[in-house]
Amino acid sequence: MVWQEFTPSASLQNIVECYWAYEEPNPAAPRQHAVLPSPKPSIIVVLGQHEQPVVFESTSGQRITEGWMLGQVTDHRLSLRCARPASLFGVMFQPTGFYQLLGMSMAAAASMGPEQACAPRQFGEALTRRVQAATSPAERVAAAEELLLAQPVRPTPGTPVVEVVAAALRQRRGQVYADELARLAHLSRRQLERRFREAVGVSPKLFAEISRFARVFELLKEQPHTNWHDLAQACGYFDQAHFIREFRRFTEETPAAFFQHGRDADPLFGSA
């Protein structure tokens, strides 16, 4: 597996976290990767052809073999299966970036039927055409930047408040009480919940839980020999049992079972 990340231009950094390119050159046998929940959503363009299938599978049966998809994993893992050489390109957004750019959260866009015209669908199709016409990761980044910079600015007056709350949750790995968040936003808890869902696509509570879970994999990369007890404490879980319960919720396995085969979290949907 070859993974590359590219930094967006300064004028887009409040919208885009990074661009990424993923290559699975020549798997001798079909490869399957676990793609785990993350607070950062992506638009993913599959660059393979019909004879080079790339399949995303969820428990709901979602599959894609070409074109583009919205990649916000929020409640359970996906499986990415590469049967042949495969190539993908993605735009990874800031938590509110997709909403600022296209006027709705990724979760709201994903819930719309294929017959419904909307700005995210038009953008996804335009991005796919441009990226598939490019011949290198650098050209794909340039094509994506050109399209992003051409998007009209949409007024999103409530977004700065949500950005402050999302930043606090990410910085403190979800260890913030709801009342404290409401005071930070100068809103009632109900108002904050509504605005946060509208801009980010999930509740502040779920966003906090995903951020804390994503931190587990960041720490394991920095300190690969950390034991579960210390890891649970460092990431803000109440105890080891709480950590295992949340890990199982998002991966459908215990930590020991998940890492038994030497697996790591694929970076396709970002980290904390």
Sequence and secondary structure as in RCSB ss.txt:
>XXXX:A:sequence
MVWQEFTPSASLQNIVECYWAYEEPNPAAPRQHAVLPSPKPSIIVVLGQHEQPVVFESTSGQRITEGWMLGQVTD
HRLSLRCARPASLFGVMFQPTGFYQLLGMSMAAAASMGPEQACAPRQFGEALTRRVQAATSPAERVAAAEELLLA
QPVRPTPGTPVVEVVAAALRQRRGQVYADELARLAHLSRRQLERRFREAVGVSPKLFAEISRFARVFELLKEQPH
TNWHDLAQACGYFDQAHFIREFRRFTEETPAAFFQHGRDADPLFGSA
>XXXX:A:secstr
 EEEEE   GGGTTTEEEEEEEEE   SS EEEEE   SS EEEEE   TTS EEEE TT    SSEEEEE   S
S EEEEESSSEEEEEEEE TTHHHHHHSS HHHHHTS TTS  HHHHHHHHHHHHHHH SSHHHHHHHHHHHHHH
S     TTHHHHHHHHHHHHHTTT   HHHHHHHHTS HHHHHHHHHHHHSS HHHHHHHHHHHHHHHHHHH TT
  HHHHHHHTT SSHHHHHHHHHHHHSS HHHHHTTT    GGG   
